[in-house]
Amino acid sequence: MATLDNNSFWDFKGIEEYNDGKLLIRTPYPVALILISYLWFVLKVGPNYMKNRPPLNLRYMLVAYNAFQVVITFITFTMGIRALWNVGLWHTKCYVDEDLEKRLLVQFCLMFIHVVVSHYISECRPAYYLVSSVCFNTILFIYLFGDFYVKSYMKKRRARDIANAGKMISSNITSKSSINYIINHHKLAGKVN
């Protein structure tokens, strides 16, 4: 662990093991141990302990817990509304269009690049498992949004272009020059011999 003094606080770059040295980040074993202990207590120890005992009366404890949750939720909601009021909504309408998907694809690509580059050039690297999971998630979202974009916009645009071309051809089919243009166009493309 690096030592910090007041003069060098803003210059502190950290050491590579700074984040990896934390208890629950160092290895997956502590989290796995907590999960296994919880499941063991809930599924085995707890039921055996309570087998010949009357159920505990947790009514007042649950009422207090629920009241606490309501208060915390109200405070969080109020802070969010104040932040929106002070900063303002950056858009007053919801965008569900092609531009949003393009922005999201760019955002996920930039996030992926940022995580990978940060991992390789940073002196205070995040944990390998964190980098791997973020990379996996960003690649997954790039795939999902890319697939949605292609299915929603590219195929519709192609179908719309074909329909417009068909309308243009059908509206001009009566003129002899349009028919000659179509035949010559197909000859050049190798479709008609």
C-alpha positions, 0 to 999 in steps of 0.5 A: 500500500502506498503512503500518502502525504498532504503535499502529494495527494493530488499527484497520487497515481496509486499502485497496481494492487491498490484496488485488488488488495481490498477484502472482497475484491482481492479474490472471489472466495470471500463473496463465495464464502458469504453466499455459502454461509448464508445459504447454509444458515437459511436452508439448514441451520435456521430450519433445524433451530426453529424446528421445535420452537414457535415462530418469532413475532417479527411484526413490529420489526418489519413495520419499523423496517418498512417505515425506514425503507419508505423514509429512505426512498422518499429522501432519495426521490426528493434528492433526485427531483431537486437535482433535476430541478436545479440542473434541468431536464436536458430533453423534455420529450422522449427520443425513440429514434435512429439517432438514439441507437447510433449514440448508444452504439458509439457510447458502448464502443467508447466505454469498451475502448476506455476500459481496455485502454485504462486497464493497460496504461493505468498505474492503478488498474481495476481488478481483472474480473471487473474489467472482464465483466465490463468488457463482456457487458459492453460487447453484449450491449454492442451486439444487442443494440447493433442487431436491433439497429440493423433489424429496425432501421437498415432493413426497413430503409432497404424495404422502403427504398425498394418500395419507392423504386417500385412506385417510381417505376410504376408511375413512369412505366407508360413512357417508352424512355422509362422502359428503355432505361430499365432494360438498359440498366438491367443489361448493364447489371448483367440481369438481362441477356 
